[in-house]
Amino acid sequence: QVQLVESGGGLVQPGGSLRLSCAASGFTLDYYAITWFRQAPGKEREGISCISSSDGRQYYADSVAGRFTISRDNATNTVYLQMDSLIPGDTAVYYCAKKARRGGCGQYRMIREYNYWGQGTQVTVSS
């Protein structure tokens, strides 16, 4: 069955870096866009970065553009989120999600566009 498993979260000081991984199984990663979401306490879940299926086009929310980089390795069925210059405002649980339909990112911030989610990994940015 379809599974998404995130890893790589942890505690990091402001200005530090982390790399999150999303290991996908049960479907052909090449066919689907994958998005990273995050949810901070008391806030709504927000889509922060999406990578398209075939052409690998990347999209970023303004809050992370220039600091985060999304990538994918279809050979290992893994999507990554490299997070640099972390700030306390990045503290959240981070989730990866698979789009329900094949193709590009489209309206990647719309939660209804996704049919599978990982369990999440905690990222805490604090001194």
N, C-alpha and C positions, 0 to 999 in steps of 0.2 A: 504494500500500500504506500501511498504518498507520505513521505516524512521530510520534515525540515528540522534540523538540529543546529542551534546556534551555540557558539563557544567563543571564548576570548575576552569576555568581560572581566572586570575587576576594579580595584581601587587604584587611581592614578592621580598624581599631583597636577595642578593647573600648569598648562604648557606642555604636558606630556603627551604620549601617543599610546594608542592601542590598535590592534587589528582584530576585528571580529570575523568569524567564519560562519558560513551557513552551508552545512552539508545536506545536499538534497538526494533523495532516493525515491524510487517508485514511479518516476516519470522522466521524460527526455528533457533535460535542462535546456538544450538548444532551442526548444520551441517556445519557451515562455519567458516573459519578463519577470524579474525578481526585484522586489522593493524592500528596503530597510525602513522600518517604522521605529518610533520610540514613544514611550509613555512615561512622563514624569508624574510623581505623586500629585493627585488632585487635578491633573490636566488630561485633555483628550489625547488619544493616540494620533501621532502625526507622521505622515510619510516624509522622509527626509532625502532619500536617494533611490533611484530606479536605474536598472540597466536593462536595455532592450534585448530581445532574443537574438535575431540573426546578425544584426549589424553592431551590436554592443554599444549603442548610443547610450550616453549617461545623462541623468538629470539630477539636479540637486535643489533642495530648498535653500532659500536665501540664508537661513540660519547656519548652514553648514558649508555652503559653497566656498571653495578656496581652502578649506581645511580638511574636508573628508574626500576620499576617493573610493569609488565603487569599482569592482572588477569581477570577472568571472573566469573560471577555468572549466570549460565543458568536459574536458578529459577526466577530471576528477569530480565532476558534479558539485562544484563548490563556488559559492559567491562570497566575496570578501568586502569588508568595509574598513579601509585604512583611515583612522581618525587621528589627526595631528592638531597641535595647538589647542588642546582640550581646555574647556572652561567649565566652571561649576554649573553653568546652565545646561551643559550636555548630560548632566546626571539624569539617568532614566533607565528603564528596562528597554532593551533593544530587541526587536523582532524582525525576522525575515518572513516574507510572504510571497506566495506564488500566485500569479494572475490566473484567473479562471479561464481566460481565452488566450489562445496562441497569439503571438505577435509582439508589438511594441509596448511602450510604457503608457501611452495614452494619458488618461486621467489618473495618474498613478497615486494621487493622494486620496482617492475615493476608496474607503475600506470595502465597499460592496463589490469592488472589482476583483477581490481575492477569495479563493476558496480553500487555501491551506496556509496555516501559520505554524511557526515554530513555537517553542515553549518560552523563549525569551532568555536574555542574558543581562545581568545587572552591570551597569557602568556607573561608577561613582568617581566624580572629580572633586577632590578636596585636599587641602593642605593639612 
